[in-house]
Amino acid sequence: MDKKRTRLKLEERVIIQTLLAEKRSISYIADRLERNRSSIHREVKKWVVNPKDKYDAKLAQFCADDEYKNKRNLDKINTYKKLKDFVYSRLEQNHSPEQIS
């Protein structure tokens, strides 16, 4: 049966942070959280840029939430190139935003 992918919660990220501090393996952490090993690996790799840095659960949660919100709220002007070109060309011709819309 396929399992629906769910985003990591802060509680899970705190467990990851704690177990990483205890020098536990990615496989061990994945087993404890009942998650795929690659999911844990991607999570740690994504939020620890410098290998000397430590994984921070609160920072990872903040960044993940911010990334999720920004993905869902893409503005139309940057999503559609033709629309962007049209609007910019009209603005260069001194049309008002009301005239363009």
Beta strands, then each sheet from edge to edge (+ up, - down):
end
